[in-house]
Protein backbone atom coordinates (compact mmCIF):
# COMPACT_ATOMS: atom_id res chain seq x y z
CA UNK A 1 0.00 0.00 0.00
CA UNK A 2 1.39 3.41 -0.94
CA UNK A 3 1.99 5.86 1.89
CA UNK A 4 -0.34 8.49 0.45
CA UNK A 5 -3.02 5.82 0.06
CA UNK A 6 -2.70 4.77 3.68
CA UNK A 7 -2.79 8.42 4.76
CA UNK A 8 -5.98 9.05 2.78
CA UNK A 9 -7.53 5.88 4.19
CA UNK A 10 -6.67 6.90 7.75
CA UNK A 11 -8.12 10.40 7.27
CA UNK A 12 -11.30 8.93 5.75
CA UNK A 13 -11.56 6.39 8.56
CA UNK A 14 -11.01 9.05 11.22
CA UNK A 15 -13.64 11.26 9.60
CA UNK A 16 -16.22 8.48 9.70
CA UNK A 17 -15.30 7.55 13.27
CA UNK A 18 -15.44 11.18 14.44
CA UNK A 19 -18.89 11.45 12.84
CA UNK A 20 -20.11 8.42 14.78
CA UNK A 21 -18.12 8.42 18.04
CA UNK A 22 -16.76 11.95 18.37
CA UNK A 23 -13.21 13.14 18.68
CA UNK A 24 -12.55 11.85 22.20
CA UNK A 25 -14.53 8.68 21.49
CA UNK A 26 -12.16 7.74 18.66
CA UNK A 27 -8.76 6.32 19.49
CA UNK A 28 -5.81 6.14 17.15
CA UNK A 29 -6.01 2.34 17.32
CA UNK A 30 -9.64 2.63 16.10
CA UNK A 31 -8.40 4.63 13.11
CA UNK A 32 -5.68 2.07 12.33
CA UNK A 33 -8.19 -0.79 12.59
CA UNK A 34 -10.88 0.97 10.52
CA UNK A 35 -8.43 1.99 7.79
CA UNK A 36 -6.56 -1.33 7.71
CA UNK A 37 -3.35 0.72 7.60
CA UNK A 38 -0.12 -0.45 9.18
CA UNK A 39 0.28 1.05 12.67
CA UNK A 40 3.66 2.49 11.76
CA UNK A 41 2.11 4.49 8.93
CA UNK A 42 0.00 6.36 11.48
CA UNK A 43 3.08 7.80 13.16
CA UNK A 44 4.84 8.33 9.84
CA UNK A 45 1.93 10.25 8.28
CA UNK A 46 0.80 12.04 11.45
CA UNK A 47 3.86 12.73 13.61
CA UNK A 48 1.74 15.32 15.45
CA UNK A 49 -0.60 12.51 16.55
CA UNK A 50 -4.34 12.81 16.90
CA UNK A 51 -4.33 16.60 16.65
CA UNK A 52 -2.64 16.46 13.25
CA UNK A 53 -5.05 13.74 12.12
CA UNK A 54 -8.00 15.88 13.28
CA UNK A 55 -6.63 18.81 11.30
CA UNK A 56 -6.62 16.66 8.17
CA UNK A 57 -10.17 15.47 8.91
CA UNK A 58 -11.38 19.07 9.23
CA UNK A 59 -9.69 20.05 5.97
CA UNK A 60 -11.17 17.06 4.14
CA UNK A 61 -14.60 17.79 5.55
CA UNK A 62 -14.41 21.45 4.46
CA UNK A 63 -13.22 20.48 1.00
CA UNK A 64 -16.08 18.03 0.63
CA UNK A 65 -18.68 20.54 1.86
CA UNK A 66 -17.36 23.25 -0.47
CA UNK A 67 -17.40 20.87 -3.43
CA UNK A 68 -20.99 19.97 -2.50
CA UNK A 69 -22.01 23.66 -2.45
CA UNK A 70 -20.43 24.26 -5.84
CA UNK A 71 -21.94 21.09 -7.31
CA UNK A 72 -25.49 21.95 -6.20
CA UNK A 73 -25.01 25.57 -7.26
CA UNK A 74 -24.28 24.33 -10.76
CA UNK A 75 -27.33 22.07 -10.75
CA UNK A 76 -29.89 24.57 -9.42
CA UNK A 77 -31.50 27.67 -10.90
CA UNK A 78 -32.48 29.66 -7.82
CA UNK A 79 -31.14 30.51 -4.37
CA UNK A 80 -34.05 28.61 -2.79
CA UNK A 81 -33.25 25.49 -4.82
CA UNK A 82 -29.59 25.80 -3.84
CA UNK A 83 -30.41 25.95 -0.12
CA UNK A 84 -32.82 23.03 -0.41
CA UNK A 85 -30.24 20.90 -2.25
CA UNK A 86 -27.51 21.92 0.20
CA UNK A 87 -29.59 20.73 3.16
CA UNK A 88 -30.98 17.64 1.41
CA UNK A 89 -27.54 16.07 1.11
CA UNK A 90 -26.95 16.20 4.88
CA UNK A 91 -30.47 14.86 5.47
CA UNK A 92 -29.75 11.97 3.08
CA UNK A 93 -26.37 11.31 4.74
CA UNK A 94 -27.87 10.97 8.22
CA UNK A 95 -30.53 8.59 6.89
CA UNK A 96 -27.94 6.53 4.99
CA UNK A 97 -25.95 6.19 8.23
CA UNK A 98 -29.08 5.05 10.07
CA UNK A 99 -28.88 8.20 12.23
CA UNK A 100 -25.48 7.16 13.64
CA UNK A 101 -23.26 9.79 11.98
CA UNK A 102 -23.23 13.56 12.23
CA UNK A 103 -20.69 16.22 11.35
CA UNK A 104 -17.00 15.27 11.54
CA UNK A 105 -15.89 18.76 12.60
CA UNK A 106 -18.43 19.48 15.34
CA UNK A 107 -16.91 16.92 17.74
CA UNK A 108 -13.48 18.46 17.19
CA UNK A 109 -14.91 21.84 18.17
CA UNK A 110 -16.72 20.48 21.21
CA UNK A 111 -14.00 18.12 22.40
CA UNK A 112 -10.74 19.91 21.75
CA UNK A 113 -10.68 23.14 19.75
CA UNK A 114 -10.61 25.30 22.88
CA UNK A 115 -7.57 23.45 24.21
CA UNK A 116 -5.63 23.56 20.94
CA UNK A 117 -4.93 26.81 19.12
CA UNK A 118 -4.06 24.93 15.95
CA UNK A 119 -7.28 22.92 15.90
CA UNK A 120 -9.27 25.98 16.90
CA UNK A 121 -7.87 27.89 13.94
CA UNK A 122 -8.50 25.02 11.53
CA UNK A 123 -12.13 24.48 12.54
CA UNK A 124 -12.77 28.22 12.49
CA UNK A 125 -11.42 28.37 8.93
CA UNK A 126 -13.40 25.24 8.00
CA UNK A 127 -16.73 26.74 8.93
CA UNK A 128 -15.82 30.22 7.67
CA UNK A 129 -14.87 28.82 4.25
CA UNK A 130 -18.08 26.82 3.89
CA UNK A 131 -20.16 29.85 4.85
CA UNK A 132 -18.21 32.11 2.47
CA UNK A 133 -18.58 29.77 -0.49
CA UNK A 134 -22.28 29.18 0.18
CA UNK A 135 -22.84 32.96 0.46
CA UNK A 136 -20.97 33.55 -2.81
CA UNK A 137 -23.09 30.97 -4.64
CA UNK A 138 -26.24 32.57 -3.19
CA UNK A 139 -25.07 35.94 -4.54
CA UNK A 140 -24.61 34.22 -7.90
CA UNK A 141 -28.27 33.16 -7.64
CA UNK A 142 -29.44 36.73 -7.08
CA UNK A 143 -29.32 37.42 -3.34
CA UNK A 144 -27.66 40.60 -2.11
CA UNK A 145 -24.38 40.12 -0.27
CA UNK A 146 -25.74 40.84 3.22
CA UNK A 147 -28.76 38.59 2.71
CA UNK A 148 -26.61 35.85 1.19
CA UNK A 149 -24.23 35.94 4.16
CA UNK A 150 -27.12 35.80 6.64
CA UNK A 151 -28.76 32.89 4.82
CA UNK A 152 -25.45 31.01 4.54
CA UNK A 153 -24.73 31.40 8.27
CA UNK A 154 -28.29 30.33 9.06
CA UNK A 155 -28.09 27.32 6.74
CA UNK A 156 -24.81 26.01 8.20
CA UNK A 157 -26.02 26.65 11.76
CA UNK A 158 -29.35 24.96 11.04
CA UNK A 159 -27.68 22.02 9.33
CA UNK A 160 -25.47 21.38 12.35
CA UNK A 161 -28.45 21.52 14.70
CA UNK A 162 -30.57 19.36 12.43
CA UNK A 163 -27.83 16.71 12.38
CA UNK A 164 -27.82 16.55 16.17
CA UNK A 165 -31.59 16.53 16.58
CA UNK A 166 -32.12 14.02 13.76
CA UNK A 167 -29.64 11.65 15.38
CA UNK A 168 -31.22 12.07 18.81
CA UNK A 169 -34.81 11.63 17.59
CA UNK A 170 -33.97 9.19 14.77
CA UNK A 171 -36.11 11.12 12.33
CA UNK A 172 -35.61 13.50 9.41
CA UNK A 173 -38.21 15.91 10.77
CA UNK A 174 -35.59 18.46 11.90
CA UNK A 175 -34.26 18.62 8.34
CA UNK A 176 -37.71 18.67 6.79
CA UNK A 177 -38.76 21.62 8.97
CA UNK A 178 -35.41 23.37 8.51
CA UNK A 179 -35.55 23.13 4.71
CA UNK A 180 -39.01 24.72 4.61
CA UNK A 181 -37.92 27.52 6.96
CA UNK A 182 -34.68 28.21 5.10
CA UNK A 183 -36.45 28.32 1.72
CA UNK A 184 -38.92 30.80 3.21
CA UNK A 185 -36.07 32.96 4.46
CA UNK A 186 -34.46 32.92 1.00
CA UNK A 187 -37.77 33.87 -0.62
CA UNK A 188 -38.21 36.70 1.92
CA UNK A 189 -34.66 37.95 1.31
CA UNK A 190 -35.29 38.05 -2.44
CA UNK A 191 -38.63 39.81 -1.99
CA UNK A 192 -37.20 42.41 0.38
CA UNK A 193 -34.25 43.07 -1.85
Number of C-alpha atoms within 10 A of each C-alpha: 7 7 14 11 11 19 20 17 18 29 25 19 20 29 26 20 20 26 21 19 18 23 24 13 12 18 16 16 11 15 25 20 14 16 18 13 19 14 13 10 17 23 13 12 17 18 12 13 13 19 18 15 22 25 22 22 25 26 18 19 22 22 15 13 22 18 14 17 25 17 14 18 23 11 12 15 12 17 24 21 17 25 25 21 20 23 22 15 14 19 24 14 15 23 17 11 13 12 22 17 22 28 22 24 28 19 19 25 18 12 13 16 20 13 10 12 10 14 21 17 13 22 23 15 15 21 19 15 16 23 25 16 18 28 26 20 22 26 17 16 18 15 23 17 14 12 21 26 20 16 24 24 19 16 24 18 13 19 23 16 17 26 24 19 18 21 20 11 11 16 18 19 14 20 24 15 11 20 24 13 14 20 19 13 17 24 16 12 18 16 9 8 10
